[in-house]
Amino acid sequence: MRVAQGGARIDRGRTIGFRFDGRRLHGHPGDTLASALLANGVHLVGRSFKYHRARGILTAGAEEPNALVVVGKGALADPHARATVVELYDGLIAQSQNAWPSIRHDFGALIGAAGPLFPAGFYYKTFLGSAKSWTRVFEPAIRRMAGLGPAPTGPDPESYDKVHAHTETLVIGGGVAGRAAALAAMADGRVMLTDERPAIAPLPGIRMLERTTAFGIYDDNLVMAVERVSDHLAPEKRTGPRQRLWQVRARHIVLATGAHQQPCVFPGNDIPGVMLASAALAFLEDYGVLVGRRVVLVGNDAGAERLQAAGADVRLVDEVRAAHGRRHVTAITDGTGQRIACDTVLMAGGWQPAVHLHSHLGGKLAFDAEKHCFVPIEANSRIRSVGAASGHIPRDAPPLPVAGKKAFIDFQNDVTLADIDLATREGFVSVEHLKRYTTTGMATDQGKLSNLNALSRLAHNLGGSPGAVGTTTFRPPYTPVTFGALAAHDRGDFIDPTRVTPLHDWHVARGADFENVGQWKRPRFYPRSGESMDEAVVRECRAVRTGVGLLDASTLGKIDVRGADAATFLELVYANRWAKLAPGKCRYGVMLGEDGMVLDDGVSARLGAEHFLTFTTTGNAARVLDHMEDYLQTEWPHLKVWLQSATEQWAAMVVTGPQARDLLSTIVSDVDLAPDAFPHLAWRSASIAGHPVRLYRISFTGELSFEVHADARFAPAVWHAIVAAGVAFDLTPYGTEAMHVLRAEKGYIIIGQETDGTVGPDDLGLGWAVAMTKPDFIGKRSLTRSNMLRADRRQLVGLRPAERIAEGAQLTLAPADTAMLGHVTSSYPNGHDGRPFALALVAGGRERIGQTLFARFASHAVRCTVGEPIFYDPQGARLNG
Amino acid sequence: MLIIPCPHCGPRDQIEFRAGGEGDRARPADPASLTDAQWAEHLFMRRNAKGPLRERWLHAAGCGRWFTLTRDTRDHRWSV
């Protein structure tokens, strides 16, 4: 109830309304949801995780394990909010969670009666049975009843912010010690101070962040903090971001995080109305709320007179043997066996410094036997603790725990004293094992109120001191952090940059269906109305095989290689030869890793004596450039070579098909396109529509092909000229899907599809492109390792399946074999002959040509005939045309 | 997140760098003269030291240079 005393944080002059479980209630600005509920006499706010016990408000702060509620509705719903830190606003809607059908009549409370089913380690004991009983019986039942609030019903409509800051000193905690430390640190330079509470009085010259929880300290004093910018406002009044993530680099960190009062352990210590003594005082002084009239105080008498002054009848006891009551405490039995009627039990179980942040970077703890708590040991001068956080706390000897039914150690995970004792008897005597077995300290409150009691009990059971038992490791976050704050702006379109080619607008206008290739958007196919993907791809492939097609290949990686030693360098980074390639010519090259596995492949063109342009796989461009730079800088720094990415500077347009030359001859000038003058694997300068272009006779389709490379700025004009000239030839734009079919029919590999880092050049039938006579190149030595010479290495073959098969399907000798010979790397339903075909890597594959294998996917097995990995124009007559 | 002292740009956030594994492992001058076992040792075996370890780093989002530093793997202390 609200009393006249105290209330420093509230504005008694104004009243605001809120709802809890549908009930309309009133509070004051400055209230937390917890203080407003208590002011209205509402103590029962939730049900516990395992036993569905009635639970009330235990604390007045961030350490609250019990009073978890859902705040807001629909997409704005925020589950697991701690009522003790939720600031009240007019119109706030909160709902208890983990109760069904209602908080007062909770079905799961029957589990309390079934307690023996849920002892320590129940995960490992109770749910034994068939796999079916888990999926059909246990899991749905647990999901329905476990203490998990409902997820929001839609995408988060709120915005979040992210900031970086640098400071000489960061003080975490704005209490007396923190403020004094901040003022003292001003002499050294810039000072920032964070405090998780609202309304922190400013200190001149110091950047103060209120409502800001520093939740983690990472290497080199990086502090992550979340500022609740507008959580305290009604949703319709929020104008800025909801929360802001701070990433602060501080030369010095001062931890003034205070201490947490610990609960006492006795049967019924979780009944609503049983709470921390410090919480009752905070509710009185900060919010003018007296939590009860008939108060039993156990532990020590600090604050008793203030409660009395506010109108409470306070009884001090040395020991509580048990608390009684179901939805609210009605009485206790004291150490003498006397029953005392009451409506409130206040626990003063000693104090534990909030050492969590101290521990994040590995800071060690020492047990202070006199104060019965763990105190931080200063590891270095860059992170130090002050005030209560450093162990300056009252010297309370906590009352000894009282065994019995339902004496709770961990309130949030429903771990009892008996569970700790059972775990000890079962041999879980390491603190880390105890934690995992009983789950004590593993709930969202991170054991702020349970670790010390659990460790003390373990030590007691083992006959030692908690200092000898040690603590588990505290890890970030100190309190739960929303995913929204961590993601901030990096969501939706801003997760990753999107790269589009200079011709993207044309593809969009043409109705292309796009696929993502790395960050690139590439047209996958251009459907005509009513056409399926398969139909469109068949049409696009046929156009290339019989007429002429047009592909935007601008995403192709391009690396400009220049310098006196350019050819020497390429000889080292590629497996094949370059030295004698004449300017004006192109060559296919294979790049290996030092382990001899294929890293990339592609054509390179010699533009001049000391100038090459290297083409890489679209998704591999950055990696290949890095690889080349690495060797250039670290292994062969004496070579005079400069590397530059040219991917985005050059647009690439592939004109391919039997009519490619006829089409281009109508728009290309300054070049002789005749086969003798401009053969396959040559390149020439030319111009189209007045713009300079380079033409490369490179074919990835097996047809007569010209790649037209134009400066990205003029690429649309060149593309439009090709498209306009193409009208007379029924020029068909085609996408990556048709490109894949066309190349696979020719047995051309795609890096990452036919390769996976375990495939060497010979495995792919690319031995012809490896010049073993060169003195050295990256990967050469590995090619003669015994493992690379095994006859049963997986080799690239073609498959003719009886029907369409799945990529990734396993290949076996017989339909029911379990011995796997290889897998399908590429598979397409329609080749030029209308039949399905596939590429595969098969153990000793080249020896198996003509054999029958079975492609297995799920329970389906499809008969396949092994053949050469080429399905079209094996002599290559068409591309030389 | 570490702060890495790039010898060319000064101290920068780890996010700007790419790790290149153990350093001071020059590529053998004549790989062909090595046995399979010696070559495998070069390719695959690393010290994974607890304590000072030479490491290769690339300042990928900075100067683009590779360099080698010593990091104490116990406490991330750097030395050149």
HADDOCK unambig.tbl for C-alpha pairs under 7 A between the chains (distance, minus, plus):
assign (segid A and resid 218 and name CA) (segid B and resid 1 and name CA) 5.91 0.50 0.50
assign (segid A and resid 219 and name CA) (segid B and resid 1 and name CA) 4.87 0.50 0.50
assign (segid A and resid 219 and name CA) (segid B and resid 2 and name CA) 5.33 0.50 0.50
assign (segid A and resid 220 and name CA) (segid B and resid 1 and name CA) 6.61 0.50 0.50
assign (segid A and resid 220 and name CA) (segid B and resid 2 and name CA) 5.55 0.50 0.50
assign (segid A and resid 220 and name CA) (segid B and resid 3 and name CA) 6.38 0.50 0.50
assign (segid A and resid 222 and name CA) (segid B and resid 1 and name CA) 6.60 0.50 0.50
assign (segid A and resid 595 and name CA) (segid B and resid 43 and name CA) 6.94 0.50 0.50
assign (segid A and resid 630 and name CA) (segid B and resid 66 and name CA) 7.00 0.50 0.50
assign (segid A and resid 633 and name CA) (segid B and resid 66 and name CA) 6.86 0.50 0.50
assign (segid A and resid 635 and name CA) (segid B and resid 27 and name CA) 6.93 0.50 0.50
assign (segid A and resid 781 and name CA) (segid B and resid 31 and name CA) 5.90 0.50 0.50
assign (segid A and resid 781 and name CA) (segid B and resid 32 and name CA) 5.87 0.50 0.50
assign (segid A and resid 785 and name CA) (segid B and resid 36 and name CA) 5.82 0.50 0.50
